[in-house]
Amino acid sequence: MKLLFHGGRVVDPSQGLDTTADILVDNGKIARVGKIAKNRSWQIFDVSGLVLAPGFVDMHVHLREPGGERKETIQTGSEAAVAGGFTSIACMPNTDPVNDSPALTRYILERARQTDLVNVFPIGAVTRGSRGEELAEIGVMYRAGIVAVSDDGNPIQHHQLVRRALEYIKLFDIPLIDHCEDRLLAAGGCMNEGAVSTRLGLRGASRTAEELHVVRDVMLSRITGGRVHIAHVSARESLDWIRQGKRHGAAVTCEVTPHHFTLIDRDIGDYNTNFKMSPPLREREDVQAMLEGLADGTIDCIATDHAPHTSLEKDTTFEEAANGVIGLETAVSVAVDRLVHGGVISWSRLVELMSCNPSRILRLDRGTLRVGAIADITVIDPDRQITVDTAQFKSKSRNCPFQGWKLRGAPVMTVVSGRIVYHA
């Protein structure tokens, strides 16, 4: 059956669109965009007052399967993604075993096909076992279906290995996604090094540990031409180097998470482990820098770094608690409330950050509502009032720093390849 979305606000930066229009979907593709006469044989949705955008893409998600099914599975992660308004997600390779082979890449794709909810794009490891010692089988993984490489939470300390990886991935036009952290300089810190860590009596991680690897990656990208994507930028100095690298021709892009553009180290409060992540929450000046980077174009994407953990891994001392928070079911609402309604960015810029740009960076056939494109659509009610309640989440895990937040704006429908996979 054809689907007609009637009277919505269509926001599609790929076409320069921000206008009231109808969208007709036929056979999983965008058939028409404009004023369309209704036909009784179609399934018609009145979306007046709602925002229709190219399907949102989260390019930094941990699905945990295989090996970590107690935290999340491809099934539950997909359910969380579509409930959060995402039509496509890219999953990190830190599974058990690590996704460093074509066999595991194919396993993930097959499980995603069986789940049949969201588009799942695997990311392969840069090095074997993500141990940072020798390059993984990137070429054969690419042919199996990976869209990027990353060692994620195991940042590569060996500079020459990073250079070799950047040179090699040019053959496939995929990015290296890097968690920037000099482990020696971070010195095992569990939160940002500063006045708050001193007051709480916790070992702090120097912000320079992130900045140092950002500088390295920008320089190596410039001399190799390989594409590097800086994951979850958190420090204002890092953003300055990325901005400078772009001006000097480095093939560098970056992302920021909702928790890094809204929260600061003081929010840890009484050692709340739902505020423990890597990189750690920084200071108010860093949040302001992230907001400026989102507005001026320095930051390319908003990504969740959705990192599910069991309560056992979080209900312990702050030092021993696992790093990471979930974000698939809160990211859109936080972004709409704090960024769009907060006057930081426009709707068009939000769609760039959450659809067009991640699609471009990963070279996905997504991020547009052009006629003939795959009909991936995110529908948002800009005025819907929600209260974040983790008890209602589709995700297996509950480690969310936004519990209890009241937010304005939420996804109400998610359409993947012309199928309605979520309807509030």
Order of alpha helices (4+ residues) and beta strands (2+ residues): beta-beta-beta-beta-beta-beta-alpha-beta-alpha-beta-alpha-alpha-beta-alpha-beta-alpha-beta-alpha-beta-alpha-beta-alpha-beta-alpha-alpha-alpha-alpha-beta-beta-beta
